[in-house]
Amino acid sequence: MKGFVKFLIIGLVVFLISCKSEPNNTSTLESKQQKLEKVEPNQTLIVEVEGMVCKMGCGGAIRKELILTNAVARVEVDFEEGEKKQTLKIQYDNQLISQAEIVRKIEKINNKQFKAYPIGTSEIGTTVSNSQNEKSKVNMAEQTIELPNLLGILSSFITQ
């Protein structure tokens, strides 16, 4: 019985110590997040990407790298299993980053795993015609909440 109690106490102490310790990388991650400012996108770029094997890992890696440029506001991944090319919809500020820079960024990720092909662009903000008033303009802005990329955060802890 005493052996069991000692084992239980040691296990509890180890558990508490392991939960209490924080990796040194949290300050680095927090500083990166503090440096990021809210980007007001004015352009959307549609890109087809070869080399993606999954939405979460590959899409998360691409999203993370583009958001860290502080010129990209949003990256949507349209992943279709079994397709050679996947489609990305990237909202960015064209005063801060060019299409060519976005493509180069994508193609550098994961030791040049991806090949990117821009297929179209559009400006954010659309004109809507109204039957009563043809001059009516409506600026459309998408309000979204981006959750943190947990896979990216965990992988950064593991790799460092």
N, C-alpha and C positions, 0 to 999 in steps of 0.2 A: 504494500500500500504506500509506504514512504517513497519507494522508487517511482511509482506512478505520479505522486504529487510533485516530486523533484522534476520529472520529465515534463509535466504540465506547466510548472513555473518557468522552466528553461524555455519551453516552446513559446509561452506567452511573452517573455522578455525578448526573445529573438523576433517575434512578430511585431512587437511595439517598436523595437529599434529599426526594423526594416521599413515600417510605415512612416516613422519619424524622419528618416534621412531623405533629403531631396537631392536630385542630381544637380551638379554645378551648371548644367546647360539651361536651367530655367531663366537665369538672368539674361543670357544671350537671346533666348527666344523672346522674352519680354522686351528687350531693347529693340529687336527687329520689328515687333508689333507696334512699339511706340513711334518708330520712325515712319511707319506707313501712314500716309494721310489719305483722307477720303478723296477718291478720284471722281471727277465729274466727266463721264464718258460722253463723247460727241460723235463717235463712229462705231460701227459694228463691222467686224471682219469675219467672214465665213471661211474656214480652212478645212481641207481634207487632210487627214494625217494617217500615214502608213506606219505600221510597227506597234500599234497599241494592242495589247493582249487582254486588258481588262479596263473597266470604267473607273474603279476605285483607285487602283495603284497607279496606272499610267495617267489617267485623267487627273488624279490628285497631284501627281508630280508636275504635270504641265501647268495646272491651275496655280500651284504654289509658286513656281518660278515666274510665271507671268504677273501674278499679284505682287510679288516682291519687287518688280520693276517700278512700282508706285506710279504706273501710267495705265494699268489695266484695272478696270473696276469689277469685271465679271467674266467668267469663262463657263460656258455651258457645254457639256459633252453629250453628244447623241451617239451612244455606243450601241452597235448592232452586232451581236455575236456571229462570228463566222465571216464577217465582211472584211475585205482587205483594207479598205479605207474607212476611217471614222470621221465624223463631222464635229467641228468645234465652232461655237459662236462666241466671239470674243468682243466685249465692249471695252473701248479704250479711248483715251484722249489723244487725238492725232497731233496735238501740239507737243506732247511729251514723248511719244514713241511712234515710229513709222511701221508700216506693214512689213517692210523688209526686216526690221529689227525684231519684230514679233516672230517671224518665220525663223530667223537665225537663232533666237532664244529657244524655240521649240526643238529645233534640230540639234542643239547642243546638249539637251537633257539626256541623262542616262547613257553617257558615252556615245552620243549620236545614234540612239536607238530609233528615233523617229525621222520621217521625211514629211515635210509639210508643203501643201499646195494651196495657195489662196485661190478661192473660186468666186468671191464676191464681197462687195462692201456696200454699206448703206449708212446714211446719216441718222443719228438718233434724233427723234422729233419728227412727227409726221403731220401732214396736213389732212384734215378730214373735211369733206364737203358736206354741207347741210342743204337739204332741198329748199329751206326757207332763206338761207343766207349762204351764198357761195363763198363769201370771203371769211367765213368762220374758220379759225385756226385753233387746233388743239395740240399742245405739246404733250407727248406721251413719255412718261418716265416710269420705268419699272421699279417698284419698291420691293426689295427682297431682304431677307435676313440670311446671311451666310454663317453657317455653323463652322467651327474650326475643323480643319482637316486632321482628325485624330490619327489617321494612318501616317501622315507626314510628321506629326509631332512625335509619335512613338518611334518612327524610323530615325528621326534626328537624335533621339536619346540613345538608341541602340548603336548607331554608327559613330557616335562621339564618345 
